[in-house]
Amino acid sequence: MLYHLFFRLIFTRFDPETAHHLGMFALKMLRVSGISRLLRATQPKVSSVSAFGLDFDGPFGMAAGFDKNAVAIEVLGDLGFSHVEIGTVTALAQPGNPKPRLFRLIPDRALINRMGFNNDGAEVVAERLGRLRARGARVPIIGVNIGKSRAVEVEDAVADYRTSARLLAPFADYVAVNVSSPNTPGLRSLQSVEALRPILVAVSEEARGVPVLVKIAPDLADEDVVAVADLALELGLAGVIATNTTIGRDGLATAKSKVEAAGAGGLSGAPLKARAIEVLDILAKRINGSAAIVSVGGVETGAEVRERLNHGATLVQGYSGFIFEGPLWARKINRELTRND
């Protein structure tokens, strides 16, 4: 309740990207002060999950996009996330798209972003992860989400993904191949099986046994979701992450003028719930337990996490809910999950 008041009175006075940076600073202060470690010590004990050879402290994790540069992994673990998927990281450092590029749709509990994979680049992030691993820090499961560098042409994407995988996989618990963001020109064309196959093969070769997953968009046609699932099974991938943000704008409560003013970008948050579950059902039927499914999109409560698990998800991730619910969000979800364990 206190966070909701703080969000309305303080955070909404800042543009969303500035508020995000302020929030990241606050998270660092939680860690430095020792408060986050106290929170870790009193976290609700959720049933562990085994997936692709890894043991997760629970099913709920932070999706890619929140911690792009691997700077908040420890504190997010303290706050109750069983895993943190950092990134998206690209082989080349890049500033992303021009600002403003992040927008709140408060009536919809949603965000629109066209960040454009702003990140420090694979080499810098790999060094950061290496230092974290070297000092034996207590961390959650770390996923590394990789994408195509904007400066690289689509026809050269395989080599670009290969570079990122070679640099980052040694420090990752799993690697997620992002071909589904709407904010990098041409990226979503890589979701076609013909374009996707050589990328996944290259990443798997460079990962050297580190589990590899592929992340898909909610805007794929059902038959294309099936095709990606079949490819994942054929190549022996660890799983599929579904879904990324959507380019759709249907059924929003926010004023149409405000949505149009925000412009292009990926929509995340509560409006994705229905399609995320539809895609999950398609994948669960096709994969039938032969690989993991990580469900993302519109998850806000422990009941919704449980629903995704009941529909066949192995793990569940969220991001937008953190913005609207605050730093105790994962703790709240875990407490709700313990009531059903």
Buried (B, 14 or more C-beta within 10 A) or exposed (E): EEBEEEBEEEBEEEBBBBBBEEBBEEBBEBBEEEBBBEBBEEBBEBEEBEBBEBEBBBBBBBBBBBBBBBBBBBBBBBBBBBBBBBBBBBBBBBEBBEEEBBBBBBEBBBBBBBBBBBBBBBBBBBBBBBEBBEEEEEBBBBBBBBBBBBEBEBEEBBEBBBBBBBBBBBBBBBBBBBBBBBBBEBBBEBBBEEBBBBBBBBBBEBBEEBBBBBBBBBBBEEEBBBBBBEBBBEBEBBBBBBBBBBBBBEEBEBEEEBBEEBEEBBBBBBBBBEBBBBBBBBBBEBBEEEBBBBBBBBBBBBEBBBBBBEBBBBBBBBBBBBBBBBBBBBBBBBBBBBEEE
